[in-house]
Amino acid sequence: MSEHTLSTEHDHSGSVFKPLYVTRVAVTGGDSGHARASGRARSADGALALELRLPEELGGDNPGPNPEQLFAAGYAACFQGALSLLARQHLLDPGAITVEATVTFGRDPADGGYQLRADLVVTWPGVDRATATPLLAQATALCPYAKMARHGIPATIALAG
């Protein structure tokens, strides 16, 4: 098996976190008057380079993507990938799987700050509910975005320099 091939059968040994991929994205510039991310986002490898904008619903001019859209894309892509891996392992065609993520930004009643909510809807034509349901549960356990949504994520915040 290639060192770059992910598999639920070969990637889970050991008792400590094993990094498989690391990425860095920096966000610079933008209008901070609305406490919302805007400005420019660029990955260290240059593969991601885009302008972030405040959504029209929050008073922005909506000419570019916003953080919630990026999170929704990442969550949907990750879950679709996990489900596709499981489908192939069960000899099912993953080609028709569509995962739609809805991310809602709102006020957190606990502290008056902000909170995200996320909902996924999976469309899998040609696969019956009895077959798909246990695979959705397995994908939920496999997908790191789903784990993050359920349990949080280990994170640090530090001032550079």
C-alpha positions in Angstrom: 0.0 0.0 0.0 1.4 3.4 -1.0 2.3 5.7 1.9 -0.1 8.3 0.5 -3.1 6.0 0.2 -5.7 6.6 3.0 -7.5 3.6 4.3 -9.7 2.9 7.3 -7.9 -0.5 7.6 -4.4 0.8 7.7 -4.4 4.4 9.2 -5.6 3.7 12.8 -2.7 2.0 14.6 -0.9 3.6 17.5 -1.9 5.5 20.6 -0.9 9.0 19.7 -2.1 11.5 17.0 -0.4 10.7 13.7 -0.2 13.7 11.3 -1.0 12.7 7.8 -1.2 16.2 6.2 -0.6 19.7 7.5 -1.7 23.0 5.8 -1.4 26.6 6.7 -3.7 29.5 5.6 -3.1 33.1 6.5 -5.9 35.8 6.4 -4.7 39.4 6.1 -6.4 42.7 5.6 -10.1 43.3 5.6 -12.6 45.4 7.5 -12.6 44.5 11.2 -15.4 47.0 12.1 -18.0 44.2 11.8 -16.2 41.5 13.8 -16.4 39.2 10.7 -13.6 37.8 8.6 -12.9 39.6 5.4 -9.6 40.3 3.6 -7.4 37.9 1.7 -6.9 34.2 2.5 -3.9 32.4 1.1 -2.5 28.9 1.7 1.2 28.4 2.2 1.4 26.5 -1.0 -0.6 29.0 -3.0 -3.3 26.5 -4.0 -5.9 28.6 -2.1 -5.9 32.4 -2.8 -9.1 34.3 -2.5 -10.8 37.4 -1.1 -13.2 36.8 1.8 -16.3 38.9 2.0 -19.1 39.7 4.4 -22.3 38.1 3.2 -25.0 40.4 1.9 -27.4 39.1 4.6 -25.0 40.6 7.2 -24.6 43.9 5.4 -21.8 43.0 2.9 -21.6 43.4 -0.8 -21.2 39.6 -1.3 -18.6 39.6 -4.1 -16.7 36.7 -2.7 -16.8 33.6 -0.4 -17.1 33.9 3.3 -15.8 31.7 6.2 -19.1 29.8 6.6 -19.1 28.8 2.9 -15.5 27.6 3.2 -16.4 25.6 6.3 -19.5 24.1 4.6 -17.3 23.2 1.6 -14.7 21.5 3.8 -17.3 19.6 5.9 -19.2 18.4 2.9 -16.1 17.4 1.0 -14.6 15.6 4.0 -17.9 13.7 4.7 -18.4 12.9 1.0 -14.8 11.5 1.0 -15.3 9.4 4.1 -18.6 8.0 2.7 -17.0 7.3 -0.7 -14.2 5.4 0.9 -16.7 3.2 2.8 -18.9 2.8 -0.3 -15.9 1.4 -2.3 -15.0 -0.9 0.6 -18.6 -2.3 0.4 -18.4 -2.6 -3.4 -20.8 0.3 -3.9 -20.4 3.0 -6.5 -19.7 6.3 -4.7 -20.0 8.4 -7.9 -23.6 9.5 -7.3 -23.1 10.6 -3.6 -23.9 14.2 -3.0 -23.4 15.8 0.4 -24.9 19.2 1.0 -23.8 21.2 4.1 -25.8 24.0 5.5 -23.9 26.2 7.9 -25.7 28.7 10.0 -24.0 31.7 11.7 -25.8 33.2 14.7 -25.8 34.5 18.2 -24.8 32.1 21.0 -27.4 32.5 23.7 -25.0 31.2 26.3 -22.6 34.2 26.1 -23.9 36.6 23.5 -21.0 35.8 21.2 -21.3 33.8 17.9 -22.0 30.2 17.2 -22.1 28.0 14.1 -24.6 25.2 13.4 -24.1 22.6 10.7 -26.5 20.2 9.0 -25.6 17.6 6.3 -28.0 16.1 3.8 -26.7 13.1 1.8 -28.3 12.1 -1.5 -27.3 8.7 -2.7 -29.4 7.5 -5.7 -29.5 3.8 -6.3 -28.6 2.9 -2.7 -31.5 1.9 -0.4 -31.9 3.4 3.1 -31.1 0.1 4.8 -27.7 -0.1 3.1 -26.9 3.6 3.4 -27.8 4.2 7.0 -25.0 2.1 8.6 -22.5 3.6 6.2 -23.6 7.1 7.2 -23.0 6.2 10.8 -19.5 4.8 10.0 -18.7 7.9 7.9 -19.8 10.1 10.9 -17.3 8.2 13.0 -14.5 8.4 10.3 -14.9 12.1 9.2 -12.8 14.5 11.2 -15.1 17.4 10.5 -18.0 15.3 12.0 -15.9 14.6 15.0 -15.0 18.2 15.4 -18.7 19.2 15.1 -19.6 16.6 17.9 -16.6 17.0 20.3 -14.7 20.2 19.4 -11.1 20.2 18.2 -7.8 20.4 20.0 -6.7 24.0 19.3 -4.2 26.5 20.5 -4.2 30.3 20.1 -0.9 32.1 20.5 0.6 35.5 19.8 3.5 35.3 17.3 6.9 36.5 18.2 
